[in-house]
């Protein structure tokens, strides 16, 4: 990076600076017994001491093509400072490199608020998509809010059909009568009624009602024939 404006360190200066940082974090002088930085045990102490957010990237096969991508985000709630690191691991040795330009490295631009949502820089609508996301992200204070979107009309839960290409084709074309089991099966029919409760769970979740079962019917086909059962609850 000859055109980089980042401060460059000579080998001797880099080692001396590393020892100063070591003493600042661990409160003792560096010695030969130190086994190296361990993310699993040392990262929390590091971000608390330095008051910094650490974002870790790596290189590997993701989405069927080798690329750089984020793998961990360690957040410090009391600081907005960021430190981006590239973790390279060949299965035996691991090296950590400082990343000065995440966008140039990964090809993605990350949200300035949550630091999690990524937008591909080749997307011609990146500015529009980022503006839309950051508006919601700012409203939620950088927290991810999962929402359950219910469909207008109820649909049967039949994964054994919808996960089968042939069955799925017959189902979406209103040809259910042609769907026939190949061997044995069990079916369930649960009758329910709706109870309204209108109860809040936290700041963003509200349950308006839930279903109560009052009758269950089942049909079983096995070697001995077809058997049907029904129960009132």
Secondary structure, DSSP 8 states (H G I E B T S, - for coil): -TT--S----HHHHHHHHHHHHHHHHSS---TT-----HHHHHHHHHHHHT-EEEEEEEEEETTEEEEEEEEEE--TT---EEEEEEEE-SS-EEEEE-S-HHHHHSEEE-TTTS--EEETT-TTHHHHHHHHHHHHHHTTT---------SS-----HHHHTSHHHHHHHHTT-GGG---SS-EEEEEEEEEEEEEEEEETTTEEEEEEEEEEEEEEEEEETTEEEEEEEE-
